[in-house]
Structure formats: structure tokens, C-alpha cells
Amino acid sequence: MKTERGGPLHAFLLETGGFSVFVARFFRNAFHRRFEWREFVRQSVLNGNGSLPLVAVTAFIMGLVLTVQSRPTLARFGAESMLPAMVAVSVVREIVPVITALICAGKIGSGMGAELGSMKVTEQIDAMEVSGTNPFRYLAVTRIWSTTLMVPLLVILASGIAIWASWIGVNMKDPLSWQLFYRQVFDALSLGDVLPAFIKSFFFGFVVGAVGCYKGFTTAKGTEGVGRSAHNAVVMASLLIFIIDLLAVQITDILGLN
């Protein structure tokens, strides 16, 4: 089957190929002996601290709303005592990792696309090459590593905040001590709940950083392209996050971790 030049399928194949080449280039430079540690630490602090307030507020609201909304359904079946366990498994396994990754895609990914895109159209990246600095290793590798490591940490913090918010939601109706709530939560959680969520959050973080940097490095058409790169970074990263999550669910099901 022939692919029409300039058609949607042609554009999709070009995008897939370009992103694959970009990822391969990252792995060729990811473990270089001249790693830019200072820039990596700066990006990690920037991405982690910058995203923490929004992630924390969102996690608190998710835990509280899920608890309040789930109570009437469980009460209908006389299973209100299962509320802490149900909320904990839900937020740890699925809700918190995906929502946190989407928040990072919108905040960090778009920021990277806009920042690097602006540097691209103003020829700052070309100037770095002329000065003898490797712009890919300095700009892309450090940013991708920072999101790969920071997103899992944000997921852990968000999970704890969501569970704490769930305890507050439970106490809105019936008093329940933190010790009893804590015991019910951790009796329900198992390694099969925590480990898959933690592992896939690394992939989520990698996608956020890789897509943001890829869109920034391939920005064209002047300042108009900067806005388009920021927008496309969010859309592409969000789509890949859902695809990775779908694959992770299938893999955990095959391994019997569900």
C-alpha cells in the first residue's frame, strides 16, 4: 500500500521515525563519561519542586473526592469498612501514577518544548555547537534523566497525600483513627500493587522528558513553531502515557500481578 506524501499516515510515520531516532540518540549519550551533573541537578530540582505543589493539591483532591463519592455505593452493599482498602488500591495502582504523569506532561513537557523550541529558532542551540558544547548532551540528556527520576518520586509523594486525604474523607462521616485506617490500607496493598505502579512511573517520566525535548529540538517556522511544539509535546506525551499504561496493565495481568 502506497503512502500519500503529506498525508496523515506519512506524517505519522515521519513522526514515529524521528522520535525513534531521537530516543536512540539519547541512549547513545545517556551514560557518557562527561555527564553534565550540575545541569542534571538543576533540572531535577526545577522539575521536582516546580511540579510538587500542583501534584500535591491534585492528589489531595483525588483522594478526598474518590472517598466521598465511593462511600454511598459501598454503603448500599453494607461494605463501608472496605472503603480505605478500595481507595488505597485504586490510587496507588492506577489513578495517582497516570494523573501525576499527565500533570507533568502538561507542565514540564510543554515547558521543555517551549524553552528548547525558543532556543532552536533563535539559533542558541547552533551557537552551543559552534562553541564546542554538545547541546544534546547538555540540554536533552539532563532533562530526560531528570524527569525519569523525578516523576516516580512525585508519584510516591502523591500516593501518600491521596491516602491521607482519603482518611480525612472517611472521618467526615464516621470517626476512624489513623492507626486503624493505616492498618486497613496496608493490609490491602501488596507488592503486586505497588511495584508495577512504581516501575511504569519511570517510563512515564521518560516519555515526558523525551517528547518535550524532541519537540523542542525539532521546532521550525519561527516563533509560531514554539507554541506548536509546546502544544504537540503535551498531546504526544499524554497519548504515549495512556499507551504505556495499557501495556503495563496487560503485562501485569500476564504475570499474575493483578
C-alpha positions as CSV (number, residue, x, y, z in Angstrom):
1,M,0.0,0.0,0.0
2,K,1.4,3.4,-1.0
3,T,1.6,6.2,1.5
4,E,0.4,9.5,0.1
5,R,3.2,12.1,0.6
6,G,2.0,14.7,3.0
7,G,-1.0,12.6,4.2
8,P,-1.8,11.7,7.8
9,L,-0.1,8.2,7.5
10,H,3.0,9.8,6.0
11,A,3.2,12.4,8.8
12,F,2.7,9.7,11.4
13,L,5.5,7.5,10.0
14,L,7.8,10.5,9.9
15,E,7.0,11.5,13.5
16,T,7.5,7.9,14.7
17,G,10.8,7.6,12.9
18,G,12.1,10.9,14.0
19,F,11.2,10.2,17.6
20,S,12.7,6.8,17.5
21,V,16.0,8.3,16.2
22,F,15.9,10.9,18.9
23,V,15.4,8.2,21.6
24,A,18.3,6.2,20.2
25,R,20.5,9.2,20.2
26,F,19.6,9.7,23.9
27,F,20.7,6.2,24.8
28,R,24.0,6.7,23.0
29,N,24.7,9.8,25.1
30,A,22.9,8.8,28.3
31,F,25.9,7.2,30.1
32,H,28.6,9.3,28.6
33,R,31.6,9.9,30.9
34,R,31.3,13.6,30.5
35,F,27.8,13.8,32.0
36,E,26.5,17.3,32.9
37,W,25.8,16.6,36.5
38,R,25.3,20.3,37.5
39,E,22.7,20.8,34.9
40,F,21.0,17.5,35.7
41,V,20.7,18.5,39.4
42,R,19.4,21.9,38.4
43,Q,16.7,20.4,36.2
44,S,15.8,17.8,38.8
45,V,15.2,20.5,41.4
46,L,13.4,22.7,38.9
47,N,11.1,19.9,37.7
48,G,10.5,18.3,41.1
49,N,9.9,21.4,43.2
50,G,8.1,23.2,40.4
51,S,5.6,20.4,40.0
52,L,5.2,19.4,43.6
53,P,2.5,22.0,44.7
54,L,0.2,21.2,41.7
55,V,0.7,17.4,42.1
56,A,0.1,17.6,45.9
57,V,-3.1,19.6,45.5
58,T,-4.4,17.3,42.8
59,A,-3.6,14.2,44.8
60,F,-5.3,15.6,47.9
61,I,-8.5,16.4,45.9
62,M,-8.4,13.0,44.1
63,G,-8.2,11.1,47.4
64,L,-10.9,13.1,49.1
65,V,-13.3,13.1,46.2
66,L,-12.8,9.3,45.5
67,T,-13.6,8.6,49.1
68,V,-16.7,10.8,49.4
69,Q,-18.1,9.5,46.0
70,S,-17.4,5.8,46.7
71,R,-19.0,5.8,50.2
72,P,-22.7,5.7,49.1
73,T,-22.1,2.9,46.7
74,L,-20.3,0.8,49.3
75,A,-22.9,1.7,51.9
76,R,-25.6,0.3,49.6
77,F,-24.0,-3.1,49.9
78,G,-23.1,-2.8,53.5
79,A,-19.3,-2.7,52.7
80,E,-18.3,0.7,54.1
81,S,-15.5,-1.0,56.0
82,M,-13.8,-1.7,52.6
83,L,-13.6,2.0,51.8
84,P,-9.9,2.5,53.0
85,A,-8.7,-0.6,51.1
86,M,-10.6,0.2,47.9
87,V,-9.4,3.8,47.8
88,A,-5.8,2.8,48.6
89,V,-5.6,0.2,45.9
90,S,-7.2,2.5,43.3
91,V,-5.0,5.5,43.9
92,V,-1.7,3.5,44.2
93,R,-2.2,1.2,41.3
94,E,-3.7,3.4,38.7
95,I,-5.1,6.9,39.4
96,V,-2.2,8.6,41.0
97,P,0.6,7.4,38.6
98,V,-1.4,8.3,35.5
99,I,-2.8,11.7,36.7
100,T,0.6,12.7,38.0
101,A,2.2,11.8,34.7
102,L,-0.4,13.8,32.8
103,I,0.2,16.8,35.1
104,C,3.9,16.6,34.4
105,A,3.3,16.2,30.7
106,G,1.2,19.4,30.8
107,K,3.6,21.4,33.0
108,I,7.1,20.0,32.4
109,G,6.7,18.7,28.8
110,S,5.2,21.8,27.4
111,G,7.8,23.9,29.2
112,M,10.6,21.9,27.7
113,G,9.0,22.1,24.3
114,A,8.7,25.9,24.5
115,E,12.1,26.5,26.1
116,L,14.1,24.4,23.7
117,G,12.0,25.4,20.8
118,S,12.7,29.1,21.5
119,M,16.4,28.2,21.7
120,K,16.2,26.4,18.4
121,V,14.5,29.2,16.5
122,T,16.8,31.8,17.9
123,E,19.8,29.6,16.9
124,Q,21.1,29.3,20.5
125,I,21.5,25.6,20.1
126,D,23.6,26.1,16.9
127,A,25.7,28.6,18.9
128,M,26.4,26.0,21.5
129,E,27.7,23.6,18.8
130,V,29.9,26.3,17.4
131,S,31.3,27.0,20.9
132,G,32.3,23.3,21.4
133,T,29.5,22.3,23.7
134,N,27.4,19.3,23.0
135,P,23.9,20.8,23.1
136,F,22.1,17.4,23.0
137,R,24.0,16.1,26.0
138,Y,23.7,19.3,27.9
139,L,20.1,20.2,27.1
140,A,18.3,16.9,26.3
141,V,20.0,14.2,28.2
142,T,19.9,16.0,31.5
143,R,16.3,17.0,31.1
144,I,15.2,13.4,30.2
145,W,17.1,11.9,33.1
146,S,15.6,14.5,35.5
147,T,12.0,13.7,34.5
148,T,12.7,9.9,34.5
149,L,13.8,10.1,38.1
150,M,11.5,12.9,39.4
151,V,8.2,11.6,38.2
152,P,8.4,8.4,40.3
153,L,9.3,10.5,43.4
154,L,6.3,12.7,42.7
155,V,4.1,9.6,42.3
156,I,5.2,8.3,45.7
157,L,4.5,11.6,47.4
158,A,1.2,12.0,45.6
159,S,0.1,8.5,46.7
160,G,0.8,9.3,50.3
161,I,-1.1,12.6,50.1
162,A,-4.1,10.9,48.4
163,I,-4.3,8.2,51.1
164,W,-4.1,10.9,53.8
165,A,-6.9,12.8,52.1
166,S,-8.9,9.6,52.0
167,W,-8.6,9.3,55.8
168,I,-9.9,12.9,56.1
169,G,-12.8,11.9,53.8
170,V,-13.6,8.9,55.9
171,N,-13.7,11.0,59.0
172,M,-16.2,13.4,57.5
173,K,-18.9,10.8,58.1
174,D,-17.6,8.4,60.8
175,P,-14.6,8.9,63.1
176,L,-11.8,6.5,62.3
177,S,-8.4,6.5,64.0
178,W,-5.3,6.9,61.8
179,Q,-3.8,3.7,63.2
180,L,-6.8,1.6,62.2
181,F,-7.1,3.3,58.8
182,Y,-3.4,2.8,58.2
183,R,-3.7,-0.9,59.1
184,Q,-6.6,-1.4,56.7
185,V,-4.7,0.3,53.9
186,F,-1.5,-1.6,54.2
187,D,-3.3,-4.9,54.7
188,A,-5.0,-4.3,51.3
189,L,-1.9,-3.3,49.5
190,S,0.6,-5.8,48.2
191,L,3.9,-5.8,46.3
192,G,1.8,-6.6,43.2
193,D,0.0,-3.3,43.7
194,V,3.0,-1.0,44.4
195,L,5.8,-2.4,42.2
196,P,4.0,-2.2,38.8
197,A,2.9,1.4,39.5
198,F,6.4,2.4,40.6
199,I,8.0,0.8,37.6
200,K,5.7,2.3,35.0
201,S,6.1,5.8,36.5
202,F,9.8,5.6,35.3
203,F,8.5,5.1,31.8
204,F,6.0,7.9,32.2
205,G,8.8,10.2,33.3
206,F,11.0,9.2,30.4
207,V,8.2,9.9,27.9
208,V,7.5,13.3,29.4
209,G,11.1,14.4,29.1
210,A,11.9,12.7,25.7
211,V,8.8,14.1,24.0
212,G,9.3,17.6,25.4
213,C,13.0,17.6,24.3
214,Y,12.2,16.1,20.9
215,K,9.5,18.7,20.1
216,G,11.9,21.4,21.2
217,F,14.8,20.2,19.1
218,T,12.6,19.8,16.0
219,T,10.9,23.2,16.3
220,A,10.6,25.1,13.0
221,K,8.8,28.1,11.4
222,G,9.9,30.7,13.9
223,T,8.0,31.8,17.0
224,E,4.8,30.2,15.7
225,G,6.5,26.9,15.9
226,V,7.4,27.4,19.5
227,G,3.8,27.4,20.6
228,R,3.0,24.5,18.3
229,S,5.9,22.5,19.9
230,A,4.6,23.1,23.4
231,H,1.1,22.1,22.4
232,N,2.3,19.0,20.5
233,A,4.5,17.9,23.4
234,V,1.5,17.7,25.7
235,V,-0.6,15.9,23.2
236,M,2.0,13.3,22.2
237,A,3.3,12.7,25.8
238,S,-0.3,12.2,27.1
239,L,-1.1,9.7,24.3
240,L,2.1,7.8,25.0
241,I,1.3,7.7,28.7
242,F,-2.0,6.1,28.0
243,I,-0.4,3.6,25.7
244,I,2.3,2.7,28.2
245,D,-0.4,2.3,30.9
246,L,-2.4,0.0,28.7
247,L,0.7,-2.2,28.0
248,A,1.6,-2.2,31.7
249,V,-1.9,-3.5,32.6
250,Q,-1.6,-6.3,30.1
251,I,1.9,-7.2,31.3
252,T,0.9,-7.3,34.9
253,D,-2.2,-9.4,34.0
254,I,0.0,-11.9,32.2
255,L,2.4,-12.1,35.1
256,G,-0.4,-12.6,37.5
257,L,0.2,-9.4,39.5
258,N,-3.4,-8.1,39.2
